[in-house]
Amino acid sequence: MSVGLMIESVNGDRIEEYLPVSGEAFFEQFWLPICKDCDLKLVLQFQTGRSFDHTDLPLLLAELQKVENAVLS
């Protein structure tokens, strides 16, 4: 299995685009510990599935930045 993002609309236009994020095992081994260490809420939900809308974007991007910082440190 894999973890991915399903984009359903952009600027009000309906699209269906799937973007793979990670394989399931890799997500569990590397992403989940970072999510827990950094107390991330939204990125943690990538694995189980959740709908996001434009209002979630600032927090989601901030959490992804924390993942990047954790990987680079």
HUZI-V253606 format. One record per residue. N is the residue number from 1. RES is the residue in one letter. SS is DSSP state (2 for helix, 1 for strand, 0 for the rest). PSI is psi in whole degrees, -180 to 180 (NA if undefined). Layout:
BEGIN
N_RES_SS_PSI, N_RES_SS_PSI
END
This chain:
BEGIN
1_M_0_166, 2_S_1_164, 3_V_1_131, 4_G_1_174, 5_L_1_132, 6_M_1_114, 7_I_1_123, 8_E_1_-24, 9_S_1_150, 10_V_1_122, 11_N_0_39, 12_G_0_-10, 13_D_1_129, 14_R_1_125, 15_I_1_166, 16_E_1_107, 17_E_1_129, 18_Y_1_127, 19_L_1_112, 20_P_1_138, 21_V_1_-46, 22_S_1_154, 23_G_1_155, 24_E_2_-48, 25_A_2_-42, 26_F_2_-41, 27_F_2_-46, 28_E_2_-39, 29_Q_2_-38, 30_F_2_-46, 31_W_2_-46, 32_L_2_-44, 33_P_2_-38, 34_I_2_-44, 35_C_2_-43, 36_K_2_-44, 37_D_2_-37, 38_C_0_4, 39_D_0_46, 40_L_0_137, 41_K_0_-46, 42_L_0_-46, 43_V_2_-36, 44_L_2_-30, 45_Q_2_-3, 46_F_2_-37, 47_Q_0_-41, 48_T_0_-17, 49_G_0_134, 50_R_0_145, 51_S_0_136, 52_F_0_151, 53_D_0_-178, 54_H_2_-25, 55_T_2_-21, 56_D_2_-15, 57_L_2_-47, 58_P_2_-45, 59_L_2_-39, 60_L_2_-45, 61_L_2_-37, 62_A_2_-41, 63_E_2_-41, 64_L_2_-33, 65_Q_2_-37, 66_K_2_-37, 67_V_2_-47, 68_E_2_-46, 69_N_2_-40, 70_A_2_-39, 71_V_2_-39, 72_L_2_-15, 73_S_0_NA
END
